[in-house]
Amino acid sequence: MQSMTGYGSAEKSTPRYAIFAAARSVNNRFLDIHIHLPPIFADREPEIRDVIASGIARGKVEAALEVRRRDQTYAVRIDHALAKAYISAYTALAKILASDLPLSPSALMRMDGVCTIEKADPEEALWRDLKACFEHALRDCVRLRARDGEAARRDFEKQLKLLEARSKRIRTRAAGRVPEYAKELARRLESMIGKTVDTQLIVTEAAILASRSDIHEELERFASHIALFREEMKKTAGCGRTLDFIAQEMNREINTIGSKQTDSLISREVIAIKTILEQIREQVRNIE
């Protein structure tokens, strides 16, 4: 189980450049990626997206990759074939004009296309360093997400135990209420002594009372949801949505229990359980 909140950074320094990379993630319903790259590597964005998707399944992820050059060197490339063509053309023209002025190397280098200036830093090597730097930052981010996810799992386990303890109190109290319901029905019958008693009405009322007070099925489903929640927590990633759904189902069962039971002690337990479930759902929203 992983949290969706994490951060990682890495940097590398060489005599020619310094590079820095960072990965930050927060909770989000889907995988939402935002990448900031140096302009010279704008076309490499798909590579970074693939790196992120390989380690993170859900959350808003911001990736920042930066390059600072310290000493930019250059290389001068001479197009020898073009230079020879210029020389040949100049020689032919000089004969026509009967000119003996030489063609200087500096004049030749100024002619269009003879010289090109290139940056000496190999961009592919720089990109490999920058990408490796980001991969390191992302690993740190994922480790932090896993660490926070483990802390959340421990908190969930404590809350699940509280839910079990309080639902057990409800079960015990509900079982003890059965004789009280019987006495309540008996008192109603006694109040009807001396009057014409409709047997069918009594049977119907007893059935309604029993239906309203029976919460056995709801408690069984509630316990089953707790067990399923524990099972889902064992997954390394991608369980957040399922946990949220299970918490919703638990809340639905406890609402039904609250509507069926009018006992003040049970009502207090129901309120306490709903408070715990709200805390669980708040935490679950940050689980991948």
Phi and psi restraints in degrees (value plus and minus 20) as a CYANA .aco file:
   2 GLN   PHI    -144.0  -104.0
   2 GLN   PSI     124.6   164.6
   3 SER   PHI     -95.9   -55.9
   3 SER   PSI     142.7   182.7
   4 MET   PHI    -118.4   -78.4
   4 MET   PSI     -15.4    24.6
   5 THR   PHI    -125.5   -85.5
   5 THR   PSI     104.6   144.6
   6 GLY   PHI    -185.9  -145.9
   6 GLY   PSI     143.5   183.5
   7 TYR   PHI    -172.9  -132.9
   7 TYR   PSI     122.8   162.8
   8 GLY   PHI    -172.4  -132.4
   8 GLY   PSI     129.2   169.2
   9 SER   PHI    -166.4  -126.4
   9 SER   PSI     139.0   179.0
  10 ALA   PHI    -176.2  -136.2
  10 ALA   PSI     136.0   176.0
  11 GLU   PHI    -169.0  -129.0
  11 GLU   PSI     139.6   179.6
  12 LYS   PHI    -165.9  -125.9
  12 LYS   PSI     122.2   162.2
  13 SER   PHI    -146.9  -106.9
  13 SER   PSI     115.5   155.5
  14 THR   PHI    -150.3  -110.3
  14 THR   PSI     148.8   188.8
  15 PRO   PHI     -79.1   -39.1
  15 PRO   PSI     -46.5    -6.5
  16 ARG   PHI    -116.6   -76.6
  16 ARG   PSI     -49.3    -9.3
  17 TYR   PHI    -174.8  -134.8
  17 TYR   PSI     141.6   181.6
  18 ALA   PHI    -142.8  -102.8
  18 ALA   PSI     114.4   154.4
  19 ILE   PHI    -142.0  -102.0
  19 ILE   PSI     130.8   170.8
  20 PHE   PHI    -162.6  -122.6
  20 PHE   PSI     120.5   160.5
  21 ALA   PHI    -160.7  -120.7
  21 ALA   PSI     124.4   164.4
  22 ALA   PHI    -163.8  -123.8
  22 ALA   PSI     128.4   168.4
  23 ALA   PHI    -152.3  -112.3
  23 ALA   PSI     105.9   145.9
  24 ARG   PHI    -148.7  -108.7
  24 ARG   PSI     116.3   156.3
  25 SER   PHI    -153.8  -113.8
  25 SER   PSI     125.4   165.4
  26 VAL   PHI    -155.5  -115.5
  26 VAL   PSI     153.3   193.3
  27 ASN   PHI     -92.5   -52.5
  27 ASN   PSI     126.9   166.9
  28 ASN   PHI    -183.0  -143.0
  28 ASN   PSI     134.3   174.3
  29 ARG   PHI     -85.6   -45.6
  29 ARG   PSI     -52.3   -12.3
  30 PHE   PHI    -149.2  -109.2
  30 PHE   PSI    -197.1  -157.1
  31 LEU   PHI    -105.8   -65.8
  31 LEU   PSI      91.0   131.0
  32 ASP   PHI    -140.0  -100.0
  32 ASP   PSI      91.7   131.7
  33 ILE   PHI    -130.3   -90.3
  33 ILE   PSI     111.6   151.6
  34 HIS   PHI    -146.4  -106.4
  34 HIS   PSI     104.7   144.7
  35 ILE   PHI    -141.8  -101.8
  35 ILE   PSI     113.4   153.4
  36 HIS   PHI    -137.0   -97.0
  36 HIS   PSI      91.0   131.0
  37 LEU   PHI    -138.9   -98.9
  37 LEU   PSI     133.9   173.9
  38 PRO   PHI     -81.0   -41.0
  38 PRO   PSI     124.1   164.1
  39 PRO   PHI     -71.9   -31.9
  39 PRO   PSI     -55.9   -15.9
  40 ILE   PHI     -87.2   -47.2
  40 ILE   PSI     -36.9     3.1
  41 PHE   PHI    -135.7   -95.7
  41 PHE   PSI       3.0    43.0
  42 ALA   PHI     -78.7   -38.7
  42 ALA   PSI     -53.0   -13.0
  43 ASP   PHI     -96.8   -56.8
  43 ASP   PSI     -24.1    15.9
  44 ARG   PHI    -113.4   -73.4
  44 ARG   PSI     -15.4    24.6
  45 GLU   PHI     -75.8   -35.8
  45 GLU   PSI     -62.0   -22.0
  46 PRO   PHI     -75.9   -35.9
  46 PRO   PSI     -54.3   -14.3
  47 GLU   PHI     -83.5   -43.5
  47 GLU   PSI     -63.0   -23.0
  48 ILE   PHI     -88.2   -48.2
  48 ILE   PSI     -57.3   -17.3
  49 ARG   PHI     -80.2   -40.2
  49 ARG   PSI     -61.4   -21.4
  50 ASP   PHI     -85.0   -45.0
  50 ASP   PSI     -60.0   -20.0
  51 VAL   PHI     -81.3   -41.3
  51 VAL   PSI     -65.1   -25.1
  52 ILE   PHI     -84.5   -44.5
  52 ILE   PSI     -66.8   -26.8
  53 ALA   PHI     -83.8   -43.8
  53 ALA   PSI     -45.0    -5.0
  54 SER   PHI     -94.0   -54.0
  54 SER   PSI     -39.2     0.8
  55 GLY   PHI    -136.3   -96.3
  55 GLY   PSI     -37.5     2.5
  56 ILE   PHI    -152.8  -112.8
  56 ILE   PSI     111.4   151.4
  57 ALA   PHI    -120.3   -80.3
  57 ALA   PSI     -48.3    -8.3
  58 ARG   PHI    -169.9  -129.9
  58 ARG   PSI     126.4   166.4
  59 GLY   PHI     109.3   149.3
  59 GLY   PSI     143.2   183.2
  60 LYS   PHI    -111.1   -71.1
  60 LYS   PSI     100.4   140.4
  61 VAL   PHI    -136.9   -96.9
  61 VAL   PSI     108.6   148.6
  62 GLU   PHI    -132.5   -92.5
  62 GLU   PSI     104.5   144.5
  63 ALA   PHI    -135.2   -95.2
  63 ALA   PSI     109.0   149.0
  64 ALA   PHI    -145.0  -105.0
  64 ALA   PSI     104.4   144.4
  65 LEU   PHI    -146.3  -106.3
  65 LEU   PSI     105.3   145.3
  66 GLU   PHI    -149.0  -109.0
  66 GLU   PSI     128.6   168.6
  67 VAL   PHI    -151.8  -111.8
  67 VAL   PSI     109.5   149.5
  68 ARG   PHI    -141.6  -101.6
  68 ARG   PSI      98.7   138.7
  69 ARG   PHI    -106.0   -66.0
  69 ARG   PSI     115.7   155.7
  70 ARG   PHI    -116.6   -76.6
  70 ARG   PSI     -66.4   -26.4
  71 ASP   PHI    -160.9  -120.9
  71 ASP   PSI      75.7   115.7
  72 GLN   PHI    -103.7   -63.7
  72 GLN   PSI     101.7   141.7
  73 THR   PHI    -125.9   -85.9
  73 THR   PSI     140.2   180.2
  74 TYR   PHI    -150.9  -110.9
  74 TYR   PSI     138.7   178.7
  75 ALA   PHI    -146.8  -106.8
  75 ALA   PSI     117.8   157.8
  76 VAL   PHI    -122.0   -82.0
  76 VAL   PSI     103.9   143.9
  77 ARG   PHI    -127.2   -87.2
  77 ARG   PSI     110.7   150.7
  78 ILE   PHI    -125.6   -85.6
  78 ILE   PSI     107.6   147.6
  79 ASP   PHI    -107.4   -67.4
  79 ASP   PSI      72.9   112.9
  80 HIS   PHI     -83.2   -43.2
  80 HIS   PSI     -58.3   -18.3
  81 ALA   PHI     -83.6   -43.6
  81 ALA   PSI     -61.6   -21.6
  82 LEU   PHI     -88.1   -48.1
  82 LEU   PSI     -57.7   -17.7
  83 ALA   PHI     -83.4   -43.4
  83 ALA   PSI     -62.0   -22.0
  84 LYS   PHI     -83.7   -43.7
  84 LYS   PSI     -56.8   -16.8
  85 ALA   PHI     -86.0   -46.0
  85 ALA   PSI     -60.2   -20.2
  86 TYR   PHI     -82.0   -42.0
  86 TYR   PSI     -63.9   -23.9
  87 ILE   PHI     -82.3   -42.3
  87 ILE   PSI     -63.8   -23.8
  88 SER   PHI     -81.7   -41.7
  88 SER   PSI     -62.8   -22.8
  89 ALA   PHI     -86.8   -46.8
  89 ALA   PSI     -58.9   -18.9
  90 TYR   PHI     -86.3   -46.3
  90 TYR   PSI     -60.5   -20.5
  91 THR   PHI     -83.2   -43.2
  91 THR   PSI     -62.9   -22.9
  92 ALA   PHI     -84.8   -44.8
  92 ALA   PSI     -60.7   -20.7
  93 LEU   PHI     -88.2   -48.2
  93 LEU   PSI     -57.9   -17.9
  94 ALA   PHI     -83.2   -43.2
  94 ALA   PSI     -57.4   -17.4
  95 LYS   PHI     -85.4   -45.4
  95 LYS   PSI     -62.3   -22.3
  96 ILE   PHI     -82.7   -42.7
  96 ILE   PSI     -60.6   -20.6
  97 LEU   PHI    -108.5   -68.5
  97 LEU   PSI     -21.7    18.3
  98 ALA   PHI      33.5    73.5
  98 ALA   PSI      25.3    65.3
  99 SER   PHI    -127.5   -87.5
  99 SER   PSI     118.9   158.9
 100 ASP   PHI    -129.9   -89.9
 100 ASP   PSI      -3.0    37.0
 101 LEU   PHI     -92.1   -52.1
 101 LEU   PSI     107.2   147.2
 102 PRO   PHI     -94.8   -54.8
 102 PRO   PSI     136.7   176.7
 103 LEU   PHI    -113.4   -73.4
 103 LEU   PSI      88.8   128.8
 104 SER   PHI     -95.1   -55.1
 104 SER   PSI     131.4   171.4
 105 PRO   PHI     -77.5   -37.5
 105 PRO   PSI     -57.4   -17.4
 106 SER   PHI     -85.1   -45.1
 106 SER   PSI     -58.4   -18.4
 107 ALA   PHI     -87.2   -47.2
 107 ALA   PSI     -58.4   -18.4
 108 LEU   PHI     -84.6   -44.6
 108 LEU   PSI     -60.0   -20.0
 109 MET   PHI     -88.0   -48.0
 109 MET   PSI     -42.6    -2.6
 110 ARG   PHI    -101.6   -61.6
 110 ARG   PSI     -32.4     7.6
 111 MET   PHI     -89.5   -49.5
 111 MET   PSI     123.6   163.6
 112 ASP   PHI     -76.9   -36.9
 112 ASP   PSI     105.1   145.1
 113 GLY   PHI      69.6   109.6
 113 GLY   PSI     -30.9     9.1
 114 VAL   PHI     -89.8   -49.8
 114 VAL   PSI     -63.5   -23.5
 115 CYS   PHI    -135.4   -95.4
 115 CYS   PSI     118.5   158.5
 116 THR   PHI    -150.2  -110.2
 116 THR   PSI     122.5   162.5
 117 ILE   PHI    -129.6   -89.6
 117 ILE   PSI     107.2   147.2
 118 GLU   PHI    -143.5  -103.5
 118 GLU   PSI     129.0   169.0
 119 LYS   PHI     -91.3   -51.3
 119 LYS   PSI     115.1   155.1
 120 ALA   PHI    -100.2   -60.2
 120 ALA   PSI     -43.4    -3.4
 121 ASP   PHI     -85.4   -45.4
 121 ASP   PSI     105.5   145.5
 122 PRO   PHI     -93.4   -53.4
 122 PRO   PSI      94.2   134.2
 123 GLU   PHI     -84.4   -44.4
 123 GLU   PSI     -51.9   -11.9
 124 GLU   PHI     -84.5   -44.5
 124 GLU   PSI     -61.9   -21.9
 125 ALA   PHI     -86.0   -46.0
 125 ALA   PSI     -60.1   -20.1
 126 LEU   PHI     -83.1   -43.1
 126 LEU   PSI     -61.5   -21.5
 127 TRP   PHI     -84.8   -44.8
 127 TRP   PSI     -60.2   -20.2
 128 ARG   PHI     -79.5   -39.5
 128 ARG   PSI     -63.3   -23.3
 129 ASP   PHI     -84.7   -44.7
 129 ASP   PSI     -61.5   -21.5
 130 LEU   PHI     -87.3   -47.3
 130 LEU   PSI     -62.6   -22.6
 131 LYS   PHI     -85.4   -45.4
 131 LYS   PSI     -62.9   -22.9
 132 ALA   PHI     -82.4   -42.4
 132 ALA   PSI     -57.3   -17.3
 133 CYS   PHI     -82.6   -42.6
 133 CYS   PSI     -63.2   -23.2
 134 PHE   PHI     -87.7   -47.7
 134 PHE   PSI     -59.6   -19.6
 135 GLU   PHI     -79.8   -39.8
 135 GLU   PSI     -57.9   -17.9
 136 HIS   PHI     -84.5   -44.5
 136 HIS   PSI     -64.0   -24.0
 137 ALA   PHI     -82.5   -42.5
 137 ALA   PSI     -60.8   -20.8
 138 LEU   PHI     -86.8   -46.8
 138 LEU   PSI     -58.9   -18.9
 139 ARG   PHI     -80.6   -40.6
 139 ARG   PSI     -61.4   -21.4
 140 ASP   PHI     -83.8   -43.8
 140 ASP   PSI     -59.2   -19.2
 141 CYS   PHI     -82.8   -42.8
 141 CYS   PSI     -64.8   -24.8
 142 VAL   PHI     -85.7   -45.7
 142 VAL   PSI     -58.8   -18.8
 143 ARG   PHI     -82.0   -42.0
 143 ARG   PSI     -60.9   -20.9
 144 LEU   PHI     -85.6   -45.6
 144 LEU   PSI     -60.0   -20.0
 145 ARG   PHI     -81.5   -41.5
 145 ARG   PSI     -60.7   -20.7
 146 ALA   PHI     -87.3   -47.3
 146 ALA   PSI     -59.8   -19.8
 147 ARG   PHI     -83.9   -43.9
 147 ARG   PSI     -64.8   -24.8
 148 ASP   PHI     -86.6   -46.6
 148 ASP   PSI     -54.4   -14.4
 149 GLY   PHI     -84.6   -44.6
 149 GLY   PSI     -58.5   -18.5
 150 GLU   PHI     -86.4   -46.4
 150 GLU   PSI     -59.1   -19.1
 151 ALA   PHI     -83.6   -43.6
 151 ALA   PSI     -60.2   -20.2
 152 ALA   PHI     -85.0   -45.0
 152 ALA   PSI     -59.0   -19.0
 153 ARG   PHI     -80.2   -40.2
 153 ARG   PSI     -61.7   -21.7
 154 ARG   PHI     -84.5   -44.5
 154 ARG   PSI     -59.8   -19.8
 155 ASP   PHI     -84.7   -44.7
 155 ASP   PSI     -62.9   -22.9
 156 PHE   PHI     -79.8   -39.8
 156 PHE   PSI     -60.5   -20.5
 157 GLU   PHI     -82.5   -42.5
 157 GLU   PSI     -61.2   -21.2
 158 LYS   PHI     -82.3   -42.3
 158 LYS   PSI     -61.7   -21.7
 159 GLN   PHI     -88.9   -48.9
 159 GLN   PSI     -56.4   -16.4
 160 LEU   PHI     -84.3   -44.3
 160 LEU   PSI     -57.9   -17.9
 161 LYS   PHI     -85.2   -45.2
 161 LYS   PSI     -57.4   -17.4
 162 LEU   PHI     -85.0   -45.0
 162 LEU   PSI     -60.0   -20.0
 163 LEU   PHI     -82.6   -42.6
 163 LEU   PSI     -61.8   -21.8
 164 GLU   PHI     -83.8   -43.8
 164 GLU   PSI     -62.6   -22.6
 165 ALA   PHI     -84.3   -44.3
 165 ALA   PSI     -63.2   -23.2
 166 ARG   PHI     -93.5   -53.5
 166 ARG   PSI     -56.0   -16.0
 167 SER   PHI     -88.0   -48.0
 167 SER   PSI     -50.6   -10.6
 168 LYS   PHI     -86.2   -46.2
 168 LYS   PSI     -59.5   -19.5
 169 ARG   PHI     -82.8   -42.8
 169 ARG   PSI     -59.8   -19.8
 170 ILE   PHI     -82.7   -42.7
 170 ILE   PSI     -63.7   -23.7
 171 ARG   PHI     -79.9   -39.9
 171 ARG   PSI     -65.5   -25.5
 172 THR   PHI     -84.4   -44.4
 172 THR   PSI     -65.3   -25.3
 173 ARG   PHI     -84.9   -44.9
 173 ARG   PSI     -61.0   -21.0
 174 ALA   PHI     -83.6   -43.6
 174 ALA   PSI     -58.7   -18.7
 175 ALA   PHI     -84.7   -44.7
 175 ALA   PSI     -57.2   -17.2
 176 GLY   PHI     -92.4   -52.4
 176 GLY   PSI     -36.3     3.7
 177 ARG   PHI    -101.4   -61.4
 177 ARG   PSI     -34.7     5.3
 178 VAL   PHI     -78.5   -38.5
 178 VAL   PSI     -70.0   -30.0
 179 PRO   PHI     -81.0   -41.0
 179 PRO   PSI     -53.0   -13.0
 180 GLU   PHI     -86.8   -46.8
 180 GLU   PSI     -58.1   -18.1
 181 TYR   PHI     -83.8   -43.8
 181 TYR   PSI     -59.9   -19.9
 182 ALA   PHI     -82.7   -42.7
 182 ALA   PSI     -62.1   -22.1
 183 LYS   PHI     -84.9   -44.9
 183 LYS   PSI     -58.8   -18.8
 184 GLU   PHI     -82.9   -42.9
 184 GLU   PSI     -62.0   -22.0
 185 LEU   PHI     -87.0   -47.0
 185 LEU   PSI     -58.1   -18.1
 186 ALA   PHI     -82.8   -42.8
 186 ALA   PSI     -60.6   -20.6
 187 ARG   PHI     -83.0   -43.0
 187 ARG   PSI     -56.6   -16.6
 188 ARG   PHI     -85.0   -45.0
 188 ARG   PSI     -59.9   -19.9
 189 LEU   PHI     -85.8   -45.8
 189 LEU   PSI     -61.3   -21.3
 190 GLU   PHI     -81.2   -41.2
 190 GLU   PSI     -55.9   -15.9
 191 SER   PHI     -89.0   -49.0
 191 SER   PSI     -35.1     4.9
 192 MET   PHI    -118.4   -78.4
 192 MET   PSI     -17.8    22.2
 193 ILE   PHI     -81.7   -41.7
 193 ILE   PSI     115.8   155.8
 194 GLY   PHI      72.7   112.7
 194 GLY   PSI     -26.0    14.0
 195 LYS   PHI    -134.4   -94.4
 195 LYS   PSI     143.4   183.4
 196 THR   PHI     -91.1   -51.1
 196 THR   PSI     105.1   145.1
 197 VAL   PHI    -125.0   -85.0
 197 VAL   PSI     104.9   144.9
 198 ASP   PHI    -109.3   -69.3
 198 ASP   PSI      88.5   128.5
 199 THR   PHI     -79.3   -39.3
 199 THR   PSI     -61.1   -21.1
 200 GLN   PHI     -82.7   -42.7
 200 GLN   PSI     -56.9   -16.9
 201 LEU   PHI     -84.7   -44.7
 201 LEU   PSI     -60.4   -20.4
 202 ILE   PHI     -84.4   -44.4
 202 ILE   PSI     -63.3   -23.3
 203 VAL   PHI     -82.7   -42.7
 203 VAL   PSI     -62.9   -22.9
 204 THR   PHI     -83.3   -43.3
 204 THR   PSI     -64.4   -24.4
 205 GLU   PHI     -84.9   -44.9
 205 GLU   PSI     -58.8   -18.8
 206 ALA   PHI     -84.6   -44.6
 206 ALA   PSI     -58.7   -18.7
 207 ALA   PHI     -86.2   -46.2
 207 ALA   PSI     -60.8   -20.8
 208 ILE   PHI     -84.5   -44.5
 208 ILE   PSI     -63.3   -23.3
 209 LEU   PHI     -82.7   -42.7
 209 LEU   PSI     -62.3   -22.3
 210 ALA   PHI     -86.0   -46.0
 210 ALA   PSI     -60.5   -20.5
 211 SER   PHI     -83.9   -43.9
 211 SER   PSI     -61.0   -21.0
 212 ARG   PHI     -88.7   -48.7
 212 ARG   PSI     -49.8    -9.8
 213 SER   PHI    -113.7   -73.7
 213 SER   PSI     -35.4     4.6
 214 ASP   PHI     -99.9   -59.9
 214 ASP   PSI      92.7   132.7
 215 ILE   PHI    -141.5  -101.5
 215 ILE   PSI      -1.5    38.5
 216 HIS   PHI     -79.7   -39.7
 216 HIS   PSI     -67.4   -27.4
 217 GLU   PHI     -83.7   -43.7
 217 GLU   PSI     -61.3   -21.3
 218 GLU   PHI     -82.8   -42.8
 218 GLU   PSI     -60.8   -20.8
 219 LEU   PHI     -87.2   -47.2
 219 LEU   PSI     -57.5   -17.5
 220 GLU   PHI     -85.5   -45.5
 220 GLU   PSI     -63.5   -23.5
 221 ARG   PHI     -86.6   -46.6
 221 ARG   PSI     -57.0   -17.0
 222 PHE   PHI     -80.6   -40.6
 222 PHE   PSI     -64.7   -24.7
 223 ALA   PHI     -83.9   -43.9
 223 ALA   PSI     -57.7   -17.7
 224 SER   PHI     -85.8   -45.8
 224 SER   PSI     -58.6   -18.6
 225 HIS   PHI     -85.0   -45.0
 225 HIS   PSI     -57.5   -17.5
 226 ILE   PHI     -83.1   -43.1
 226 ILE   PSI     -63.7   -23.7
 227 ALA   PHI     -83.2   -43.2
 227 ALA   PSI     -61.0   -21.0
 228 LEU   PHI     -86.9   -46.9
 228 LEU   PSI     -58.0   -18.0
 229 PHE   PHI     -79.8   -39.8
 229 PHE   PSI     -64.3   -24.3
 230 ARG   PHI     -81.8   -41.8
 230 ARG   PSI     -61.5   -21.5
 231 GLU   PHI     -84.5   -44.5
 231 GLU   PSI     -61.8   -21.8
 232 GLU   PHI     -85.3   -45.3
 232 GLU   PSI     -53.1   -13.1
 233 MET   PHI     -84.0   -44.0
 233 MET   PSI     -38.5     1.5
 234 LYS   PHI     -94.0   -54.0
 234 LYS   PSI     -36.0     4.0
 235 LYS   PHI     -90.2   -50.2
 235 LYS   PSI     124.3   164.3
 236 THR   PHI     -92.6   -52.6
 236 THR   PSI     -49.6    -9.6
 237 ALA   PHI    -181.5  -141.5
 237 ALA   PSI     144.0   184.0
 238 GLY   PHI      56.1    96.1
 238 GLY   PSI       3.6    43.6
 239 CYS   PHI    -127.8   -87.8
 239 CYS   PSI     -21.1    18.9
 240 GLY   PHI     -77.8   -37.8
 240 GLY   PSI     -68.7   -28.7
 241 ARG   PHI     -83.4   -43.4
 241 ARG   PSI     -60.7   -20.7
 242 THR   PHI     -84.7   -44.7
 242 THR   PSI     -62.4   -22.4
 243 LEU   PHI     -82.6   -42.6
 243 LEU   PSI     -58.9   -18.9
 244 ASP   PHI     -84.3   -44.3
 244 ASP   PSI     -61.1   -21.1
 245 PHE   PHI     -84.5   -44.5
 245 PHE   PSI     -62.5   -22.5
 246 ILE   PHI     -83.1   -43.1
 246 ILE   PSI     -61.4   -21.4
 247 ALA   PHI     -82.0   -42.0
 247 ALA   PSI     -57.8   -17.8
 248 GLN   PHI     -82.7   -42.7
 248 GLN   PSI     -61.8   -21.8
 249 GLU   PHI     -85.4   -45.4
 249 GLU   PSI     -59.6   -19.6
 250 MET   PHI     -82.0   -42.0
 250 MET   PSI     -61.1   -21.1
 251 ASN   PHI     -84.1   -44.1
 251 ASN   PSI     -58.2   -18.2
 252 ARG   PHI     -83.8   -43.8
 252 ARG   PSI     -62.6   -22.6
 253 GLU   PHI     -85.3   -45.3
 253 GLU   PSI     -61.8   -21.8
 254 ILE   PHI     -90.4   -50.4
 254 ILE   PSI     -50.3   -10.3
 255 ASN   PHI     -85.0   -45.0
 255 ASN   PSI     -60.0   -20.0
 256 THR   PHI     -84.2   -44.2
 256 THR   PSI     -62.2   -22.2
 257 ILE   PHI     -80.9   -40.9
 257 ILE   PSI     -63.4   -23.4
 258 GLY   PHI     -83.4   -43.4
 258 GLY   PSI     -55.3   -15.3
 259 SER   PHI     -95.4   -55.4
 259 SER   PSI     -46.4    -6.4
 260 LYS   PHI    -103.7   -63.7
 260 LYS   PSI     -49.1    -9.1
 261 GLN   PHI    -127.2   -87.2
 261 GLN   PSI     113.7   153.7
 262 THR   PHI    -128.0   -88.0
 262 THR   PSI     -18.9    21.1
 263 ASP   PHI     -85.3   -45.3
 263 ASP   PSI     114.4   154.4
 264 SER   PHI     -85.9   -45.9
 264 SER   PSI     -57.2   -17.2
 265 LEU   PHI     -86.9   -46.9
 265 LEU   PSI     -62.5   -22.5
 266 ILE   PHI     -85.5   -45.5
 266 ILE   PSI     -58.8   -18.8
 267 SER   PHI     -80.6   -40.6
 267 SER   PSI     -59.0   -19.0
 268 ARG   PHI     -86.3   -46.3
 268 ARG   PSI     -60.0   -20.0
 269 GLU   PHI     -85.7   -45.7
 269 GLU   PSI     -58.8   -18.8
 270 VAL   PHI     -81.4   -41.4
 270 VAL   PSI     -64.5   -24.5
 271 ILE   PHI     -82.7   -42.7
 271 ILE   PSI     -63.1   -23.1
 272 ALA   PHI     -83.1   -43.1
 272 ALA   PSI     -61.4   -21.4
 273 ILE   PHI     -85.3   -45.3
 273 ILE   PSI     -61.5   -21.5
 274 LYS   PHI     -83.5   -43.5
 274 LYS   PSI     -54.7   -14.7
 275 THR   PHI     -85.1   -45.1
 275 THR   PSI     -63.7   -23.7
 276 ILE   PHI     -83.4   -43.4
 276 ILE   PSI     -62.4   -22.4
 277 LEU   PHI     -83.7   -43.7
 277 LEU   PSI     -56.0   -16.0
 278 GLU   PHI     -85.1   -45.1
 278 GLU   PSI     -59.1   -19.1
 279 GLN   PHI     -84.6   -44.6
 279 GLN   PSI     -61.2   -21.2
 280 ILE   PHI     -82.6   -42.6
 280 ILE   PSI     -65.9   -25.9
 281 ARG   PHI     -85.0   -45.0
 281 ARG   PSI     -53.7   -13.7
 282 GLU   PHI     -84.1   -44.1
 282 GLU   PSI     -62.2   -22.2
 283 GLN   PHI     -91.7   -51.7
 283 GLN   PSI     -56.9   -16.9
 284 VAL   PHI     -82.1   -42.1
 284 VAL   PSI     -49.7    -9.7
 285 ARG   PHI     -82.1   -42.1
 285 ARG   PSI     -35.9     4.1
 286 ASN   PHI    -125.7   -85.7
 286 ASN   PSI      -7.2    32.8
 287 ILE   PHI    -120.4   -80.4
 287 ILE   PSI     112.7   152.7
